[in-house]
Each structure stands twice: as structure tokens, then as C-alpha cells.
Amino acid sequence: MPILRDVRTARRLVTRLVRSRRNRRELDRRLPSVDVPDPRSIEVAVYFADGPVNMYQIRQWYAPLAKLAKEHPVAIIARSPGTMLSLLEEAPVPVVYARQVVDLERFVDEQRPRIVLYVNQNARNFQMMRYGRMWHVFVNHGESDKMYMTTNQFKAYDYALIAGDAARDRLSKALWDYDLDRRTIAIGRPQADHFAGAVPYPSDGRTVVLYAPTWEGDRPAAAYGSIATHGVELTERVLASPQHRLVYRPHPRSGVRDADYREAHQRIVAAITAANAADPAAHHVYDDGPVLGWQLADADVAITDISAMIYDRLAVGRPLIVTRPVHPDAEVDEGGYLTAADWLHAEDAPAVLDRVDAALHDASQTERLRYWVGRYFGDTTPGAATARFHAAVERLLARWHEVARERGADDARGDTPTAPAPTA
């Protein structure tokens, strides 16, 4: 079996190499025709060093960034050729390709951004964070009670934009000597103001169940994924009911590390195809598209793992069930919403339809949701989070100009980001 694993690993490496070379050739062809932002025209940069598999982390920021760009010019910095190709097709703001550190140096020298936003904790973030005279701001790609949300890496950034009181308390407990008042700004969930996409099924009275599991994780402490433990059973039960519709939206990395997890995912996809063939009116959905919004807003009940999807759903304020991790080493922080979660254990998966019905009609569960929505996100009135996001950017820009004046920075007195640097 070790030999078989080595062969599979070799095949994956060869596939990645071929794909990378193909992407680079395509970029070489396209880049000469890509518009380059004018010098000193970008105030806010978004740094994204990951490959296409993690594009979901930047995609959820597209709409908020497009809105922000109407007031302050924004550009996304891409480091991966595959990511750059995708961003050229999708991104609503300019994209700059910086494959090498020298390309980053050129961007910083030409643009001198005031703020750089980071949506994840990629180790290559430090290649950008070496540059001073700008605020490095962690915005993350979701809100959750994962241990990822309390990593000491928060201290590496000048500031962090967090969701609300729950995030603040979480960081306060986990991080030593971290100045929350100065270095964090609560903005809620601006993505929730931009839930997008058309519902791909009719409104016909079926109860829509969203099953949105996370991936298997890269270590036992983060083994939150339920596809191999709960998923096959619960999806088969939903698919077998003529009163229910399944929307299956797995994490993009599902099955990348674990063969059993990948096989369970493939069984679910095949079962959806078979159920739709047997009953075309069912309109069950396997959703692996880039748009996130309609799934959370429309589903009558959502079933998620411990992941950011819990908190995206919380912002909607509609029924939610959370799968309980099976792995004994999975770290579950029950100091927040998870103390009140409607847990679905693996042995309960056969009764999932009863649980869905209870989640829909239990008024006490709805009341608990309202409390936790406020604790995690504050005011969820449409537009409120976007206003707080913009206010945070304005605050950071004002602070930048204040410090630049104190330091005598050469462009501190420019009224706009395109203002020429004063001569000595």
C-alpha cells in the first residue's frame, strides 16, 4: 500500500506541475493586455497568496470590495498564476500579479497603498508584511468558533476587523497582552449585505435543507468535517423524502487529504444525480459554484459543521443544526454559540427529518438564534455592516495620515492617493 500511495502522490505532483505550466503560459499571453493601475492610484490592497482551491476566501469579499472601491480605489494582489487567471475573469476590482517578491516591491513602490487587507493566514503573508508605512489589516474570510479564530497570528497585524462581541471575547480569553481596544474594530458581516445568486429551483412547498459541511481538516484538532460520518446517511434520508429538497454545498477542499472522505462526498453527489433522475420535480442541488448567498438566505433549515458557515447562517436568523464532530481530538469551543447549538450526532443522522421538523417549529430555538445573532454580529439591519466596514476603513486612513504627518512621510500631505510626492 505505501507503493500505491507513492504512485498517487507522484501523479498529483505531475498534474499540479502540468497545470501550473499551462497557467503560466496562459498568463504570459494575457498579461500584456491587462490594464495596470496608474501609479499612486490604489489606497487599499487585498493580498491573496493562495491557489485556486482557496478562492472561496477572496470571493466572499468581492461585493464589499466593489462597494468600497467607489470611495477608495482597491486592487487585489495575486501570487498564484491559477488564481490570477480566475481573478481576471471574476474580480470586480483591478488585479495585480506579483509572482515574485520583486513584483511586490514594484507594487509597493509604485502604489504606496495605505491599507493592505488579508483574508487568511497564509505563511506568505509575511512577504507582504515586511513593508512598513501602511496598515496591515486582518479581515479573515468568515466568523466562527474554530481555534483558527484565536491564533496568536492576530498579533502580527496592525489591526483586525472582527465581527462583534463574541469575537472580541474570544480573543480576549485566548491572547495574552493583546490590546483589543486599539487593534480590533467590530464591523459585523458586510458580506451578508450582498447575498447573491438566483435560487435554482421552484417555490413548490418542499422544505429546503441546506447541507454545507466543511472539509476533513489537516489535523485531528480541526477534524470538524461530517461528510464521512454523518453526510451519506442524512443526505440519503432527505433525498428519499418527497416533501424535502436537498442543497448540498461542500467545502471546496472536501476530500483533498482523506480518501474515505472523498469517497463519501462522491457517493452523495451520485445519490443527488440518481434522485433527480428518478424524480425530476425534486430539483435537488449539488452546488459547487463560486456564488454564496441564496443558499443561506433561502434554505428552510441549514445543517452545517463547525465552520464559518454556522455564522453566515446565523446572520440570516433562520433554523440551524450543527453536526457534532466524531473525532475525539476535535477541539470544540463551547463558550459561545455552540453552547446553545442544536447538535446532530452521527448516530442521530437517520432521524434527520424529525430534527429538521423540530428546528422549523420550535419557537424557543428561534428566540435563541435572535440572541446569538446580536452577540456575534450586532446590528444586522441591511446595510449596517457595510456602513461599519466603510467607517473602519475611514478610521484607519485617518490614522495613517495622522501618523504620516507625525513622521514627515513624503506623501502625507497629499489630498488624494494620486497626489504627487512633494519635492524636498
C-alpha positions in Angstrom: 0.0 0.0 0.0 2.9 2.5 0.6 3.9 2.0 -3.0 0.3 2.8 -4.2 0.3 5.9 -2.1 3.6 7.0 -3.6 2.3 6.5 -7.1 -0.8 8.6 -6.3 1.3 11.3 -4.8 3.6 11.3 -7.9 0.5 11.6 -10.1 -0.8 14.5 -8.1 2.5 16.3 -8.3 2.8 15.8 -12.1 -0.8 17.0 -12.5 0.0 20.1 -10.5 3.2 20.8 -12.4 1.4 20.5 -15.8 -1.4 22.7 -14.6 1.0 25.3 -13.3 2.9 25.4 -16.5 -0.3 25.7 -18.5 -1.5 28.6 -16.3 1.8 30.4 -16.7 1.7 30.2 -20.4 -1.8 31.5 -20.4 -0.9 34.3 -18.2 2.1 35.2 -20.4 -0.4 35.5 -23.2 -3.0 37.6 -21.3 -1.0 39.9 -19.1 0.2 42.3 -21.8 -3.4 43.3 -22.4 -4.4 43.6 -18.8 -4.8 47.2 -17.6 -2.3 48.2 -14.9 -3.5 50.7 -12.2 -2.0 54.1 -12.5 0.8 54.9 -10.1 -0.4 56.1 -6.7 -4.0 55.2 -7.6 -4.6 52.4 -5.1 -5.4 53.2 -1.5 -6.5 49.7 -0.4 -4.8 46.5 -1.5 -6.1 43.0 -0.8 -3.3 40.4 -0.6 -4.1 36.9 -1.6 -1.2 34.4 -1.9 -3.3 31.2 -2.2 -4.1 29.0 -5.1 -7.4 28.4 -6.8 -8.6 25.8 -4.2 -8.9 28.6 -1.7 -10.6 31.2 -3.9 -13.7 31.0 -1.8 -11.9 33.0 0.8 -11.5 36.0 -1.5 -14.7 35.6 -3.5 -16.9 36.3 -0.5 -15.2 39.8 -0.3 -15.9 40.7 -4.0 -19.1 42.6 -3.3 -17.9 44.5 -0.2 -14.7 45.4 -2.1 -16.6 46.6 -5.1 -18.7 48.8 -2.9 -15.6 50.2 -1.1 -13.9 50.9 -4.4 -16.5 53.5 -5.2 -15.0 55.6 -2.4 -11.4 54.3 -2.1 -9.5 52.6 -5.0 -9.0 48.9 -4.3 -6.8 46.3 -6.0 -6.2 42.6 -5.3 -2.7 41.3 -5.3 -2.4 37.7 -6.6 0.6 35.4 -6.2 -0.6 32.2 -7.9 -0.9 32.0 -11.7 -4.1 29.9 -11.5 -5.6 32.4 -9.0 -4.7 35.3 -11.2 -6.4 33.8 -14.2 -9.6 33.3 -12.1 -9.4 36.8 -10.7 -9.1 38.3 -14.2 -12.4 36.6 -15.0 -14.2 37.3 -11.8 -12.9 40.1 -9.7 -14.9 43.4 -9.6 -11.7 45.4 -8.9 -8.3 45.6 -10.6 -5.9 42.7 -10.1 -2.1 42.8 -9.9 0.0 39.8 -10.5 3.0 39.6 -8.1 4.5 36.1 -8.5 7.9 37.1 -7.0 8.9 39.3 -4.1 10.4 41.8 -6.6 7.0 42.2 -8.1 5.6 43.1 -4.6 8.4 45.6 -4.2 7.5 47.2 -7.5 3.8 47.4 -6.5 4.6 49.0 -3.1 7.0 51.4 -4.7 4.5 52.4 -7.5 1.3 52.4 -5.5 2.2 53.1 -1.8 -1.1 51.7 -0.5 -2.3 53.0 2.9 -4.1 49.7 3.9 -3.4 46.1 3.0 -6.2 43.6 3.8 -5.6 39.9 4.4 -8.4 37.3 4.2 -6.4 34.3 5.6 -3.3 33.4 7.5 -1.1 32.1 4.6 2.5 31.9 5.6 3.4 34.0 2.5 1.5 36.9 4.1 4.8 37.8 5.7 6.3 38.6 2.3 3.9 41.5 2.1 4.0 42.4 5.8 7.7 43.2 5.6 6.7 46.6 4.1 6.0 49.4 6.6 4.3 52.8 6.1 1.0 51.0 5.6 -1.5 49.3 7.9 -1.6 45.5 7.6 -5.2 44.5 8.5 -6.6 41.0 9.0 -10.2 40.8 7.9 -10.5 37.0 7.7 -12.9 35.0 5.5 -15.6 34.3 8.0 -16.6 34.2 11.6 -16.6 31.1 13.7 -15.6 29.5 17.0 -12.8 27.5 15.4 -9.4 27.6 17.1 -8.2 29.4 13.9 -10.1 32.4 15.1 -7.9 32.8 18.2 -4.5 32.2 16.8 -1.7 34.3 18.1 -1.1 35.3 14.5 -3.6 38.1 15.1 -0.7 40.0 16.8 1.3 40.1 13.5 -1.2 42.6 12.0 -1.6 46.3 12.9 -5.3 45.9 13.1 -8.0 43.2 12.8 -11.6 43.8 11.6 -13.8 41.5 13.7 -17.4 40.6 13.6 -18.7 41.6 17.1 -18.7 41.0 20.8 -18.3 37.2 20.5 -15.1 37.6 18.6 -13.8 40.2 21.0 -14.4 38.0 24.0 -12.9 35.0 22.2 -9.7 36.9 21.5 -9.6 38.4 25.0 -9.5 34.9 26.5 -7.0 33.4 24.1 -4.4 36.1 23.5 -2.0 37.4 26.2 -1.2 41.1 26.3 -3.2 42.0 23.1 -4.7 45.5 23.1 -8.2 44.7 21.8 -9.4 48.3 22.2 -6.7 49.7 19.9 -6.2 46.9 17.5 -9.6 45.5 16.7 -12.7 47.1 15.1 -16.1 45.4 15.0 -17.8 45.6 11.7 -20.3 42.7 11.7 -20.6 40.7 8.5 -20.6 43.0 5.4 -20.9 40.0 3.1 -24.5 39.5 4.4 -25.5 42.8 2.8 -24.6 41.2 -0.6 -26.1 37.7 -0.6 -26.2 36.9 -4.2 -27.4 34.4 -6.8 -30.8 33.3 -8.1 -32.5 30.3 -6.5 -32.2 27.4 -8.9 -35.4 25.6 -8.1 -39.1 26.4 -8.0 -41.1 27.6 -5.0 -43.3 24.5 -4.7 -43.8 23.9 -1.0 -40.9 21.5 -0.4 -38.8 22.0 2.7 -35.4 23.1 1.6 -32.5 21.6 3.6 -29.0 23.1 3.1 -26.2 20.7 4.0 -23.0 22.6 4.0 -20.2 20.5 5.5 -16.6 21.6 5.9 -13.5 19.6 4.8 -11.8 16.9 6.8 -9.2 19.2 8.2 -5.4 19.0 8.3 -5.1 17.7 11.9 -7.2 15.9 14.5 -7.9 19.1 16.5 -9.6 20.5 13.4 -11.4 17.4 12.3 -14.8 19.0 12.0 -15.9 17.6 8.7 -19.1 15.4 8.8 -19.3 14.1 5.2 -17.8 10.6 6.1 -19.6 10.3 9.4 -23.0 12.0 9.1 -23.3 13.0 5.5 -24.2 10.0 3.5 -26.9 8.9 5.9 -28.5 12.3 6.3 -28.5 13.2 2.6 -30.0 9.8 1.7 -32.8 10.4 4.1 -33.5 13.9 2.7 -33.3 12.7 -0.9 -35.8 9.9 -0.1 -38.5 12.3 1.1 -40.9 13.8 -1.5 -41.5 16.7 0.9 -37.9 17.8 1.1 -35.2 19.3 -1.2 -31.5 19.0 -0.6 -29.0 21.6 -1.4 -25.5 20.1 -0.9 -22.7 22.7 -0.8 -19.5 21.0 0.5 -16.3 22.9 1.3 -14.1 23.2 -1.9 -11.3 21.2 -0.2 -13.5 18.2 0.7 -11.6 15.0 0.2 -8.2 16.5 -0.6 -6.5 14.7 2.2 -8.7 11.7 3.1 -9.7 9.1 0.6 -12.7 7.9 2.7 -13.9 11.5 3.0 -13.6 11.9 -0.8 -15.4 8.6 -1.4 -18.3 9.7 0.8 -18.5 13.0 -1.0 -18.7 11.2 -4.3 -21.4 8.9 -3.0 -23.5 12.0 -2.1 -23.1 13.6 -5.5 -24.0 10.4 -7.2 -27.1 10.0 -5.0 -28.3 13.5 -5.9 -27.9 12.7 -9.6 -29.9 9.5 -9.1 -32.6 11.2 -7.1 -33.1 13.9 -9.7 -33.3 11.3 -12.4 -35.9 9.3 -10.5 -37.9 12.5 -9.7 -37.1 15.5 -12.0 -39.5 17.6 -10.0 -37.3 17.3 -6.9 -34.7 19.7 -8.1 -32.1 18.6 -5.6 -28.9 20.6 -5.9 -25.2 19.8 -5.8 -23.7 23.3 -5.5 -20.0 23.8 -6.1 -20.3 27.3 -7.7 -18.5 30.5 -6.6 -21.6 32.4 -5.5 -22.6 32.2 -1.9 -25.8 33.8 -0.7 -29.0 32.4 -1.9 -28.1 29.0 -0.3 -28.0 30.6 3.2 -30.9 33.0 2.7 -33.4 30.6 1.1 -33.0 27.3 2.9 -35.7 26.5 5.5 -33.1 24.6 7.6 -29.4 24.6 7.4 -27.1 21.7 8.6 -23.5 22.7 8.9 -20.3 21.6 10.5 -18.3 23.7 12.9 -17.2 26.3 10.4 -17.8 29.8 9.2 -21.0 28.6 7.6 -22.6 28.5 11.0 -22.1 32.1 11.5 -23.0 33.1 7.9 -26.3 31.3 8.6 -26.7 32.9 12.0 -26.8 36.3 10.3 -29.9 35.1 8.4 -31.6 34.2 11.7 -33.2 31.0 10.4 -33.2 27.4 11.7 -29.8 25.8 12.1 -28.5 22.4 13.0 -24.8 21.7 13.7 -23.1 18.3 13.3 -21.1 17.1 16.3 -17.5 16.0 15.4 -16.8 12.4 15.8 -13.1 12.6 16.2 -12.2 12.6 19.9 -9.4 15.1 19.5 -11.6 17.7 17.6 -11.5 20.9 19.6 -15.0 22.3 20.2 -15.2 25.7 21.8 -18.5 25.6 23.7 -18.0 29.0 25.2 -20.1 30.8 22.6 -23.0 29.9 20.3 -22.0 26.2 20.4 -23.3 26.1 24.0 -26.8 26.5 22.6 -26.3 24.7 19.2 -28.8 22.2 18.1 -26.3 19.3 17.8 -26.7 16.5 15.4 -24.6 13.4 16.5 -23.6 10.8 13.9 -26.0 8.3 15.4 -28.8 10.8 15.0 -28.4 11.2 11.3 -31.1 8.5 10.4 -33.6 10.8 12.2 -32.6 13.9 10.4 -36.1 14.6 9.0 -37.5 14.7 12.5 -34.8 17.0 13.6 -35.5 19.3 10.6 -39.1 19.4 11.5 -38.3 20.3 15.1 -35.9 23.0 14.1 -38.6 24.6 12.0 -41.4 24.7 14.6 -39.6 25.1 17.9 -40.1 28.8 18.9 -37.5 28.6 21.7 -34.8 27.8 19.2 -35.8 30.8 17.1 -35.6 33.0 20.2 -32.1 31.7 21.0 -31.0 32.4 17.5 -32.0 36.1 17.8 -29.9 36.4 20.9 -26.8 34.9 19.3 -27.2 36.8 16.1 -26.9 40.1 18.1 -24.0 38.8 20.1 -22.0 37.7 17.1 -22.9 40.4 14.5 -24.5 43.4 16.3 -27.0 45.3 14.1 -27.9 43.1 11.1 -30.2 45.6 9.5 -29.4 45.5 5.8 -26.6 47.9 5.1 -25.4 48.3 8.7 -22.4 46.1 8.4 -21.3 47.7 5.2 -21.5 51.1 6.9 -19.3 49.9 9.7 -16.8 48.4 7.3 -16.5 51.7 5.5 -16.3 53.6 8.7 -13.4 51.3 9.8 -11.5 52.0 6.6 -12.1 55.7 7.1 -10.8 55.5 10.6 -7.6 53.6 9.5 -7.0 56.1 6.7 -7.4 59.0 9.1 -4.9 57.3 11.5 -2.5 56.7 8.6 -2.5 60.4 7.6 -2.0 61.4 11.3 1.0 59.1 11.7 2.4 60.1 8.3 2.3 63.8 9.3 4.0 63.0 12.6 6.7 61.1 10.8 7.1 63.6 8.0 6.3 61.0 5.3 6.8 62.3 1.8 3.2 61.8 0.7 1.4 62.5 3.9 0.1 65.8 2.7 -1.4 64.5 -0.5 -5.2 65.1 -0.6 -5.7 62.1 -2.9 -3.9 58.8 -3.4 -2.8 60.1 -6.8 -1.2 63.2 -5.4 2.5 63.6 -6.4 5.1 63.3 -3.7 6.3 66.7 -2.6 9.9 67.6 -3.5 12.4 68.0 -0.8 
